Amino acid sequence: MHQQINRTLATIALVLSIVIIVAAIVGGISTYRHLSGLSDTLGDLGTDSSTVDPVVPELVEPGDPGYEPFCYVTELGEEICE
């Protein structure tokens, strides 16, 4: 009689421990997904989602119409044009 009661109690303890372990795993995965989504949301707060294309100036070679040389004055007072 005592052996049967002990086996029943052991079976109940085993089933309960399995249920608790599964619940802990599922709860951990759920918490991880929630915190990961929250982290992504917080990480995106400071970013600017608009895109701006840089303006690339048109290259004009010497001899082309509209070419203006770049001129500057050195510390010695010389004017140099490139």
Secondary structure as the mmCIF struct_conf table of DSSP 4:
data_model
#
loop_
_struct_conf.conf_type_id
_struct_conf.id
_struct_conf.beg_label_comp_id
_struct_conf.beg_label_asym_id
_struct_conf.beg_label_seq_id
_struct_conf.end_label_comp_id
_struct_conf.end_label_asym_id
_struct_conf.end_label_seq_id
HELX_RH_AL_P HELX_RH_AL_P1 HIS A 2 GLY A 43
TURN_TY1_P TURN_TY1_P1 ASP A 44 GLY A 46
HELX_LH_PP_P HELX_LH_PP_P1 ASP A 53 LEU A 59
TURN_TY1_P TURN_TY1_P2 PRO A 62 GLY A 63
BEND BEND1 ASP A 64 ASP A 64
TURN_TY1_P TURN_TY1_P3 PRO A 65 GLY A 66
STRN STRN1 CYS A 71 VAL A 73
TURN_TY1_P TURN_TY1_P4 GLU A 75 LEU A 76
BEND BEND2 GLY A 77 GLY A 77
STRN STRN2 GLU A 79 CYS A 81
#
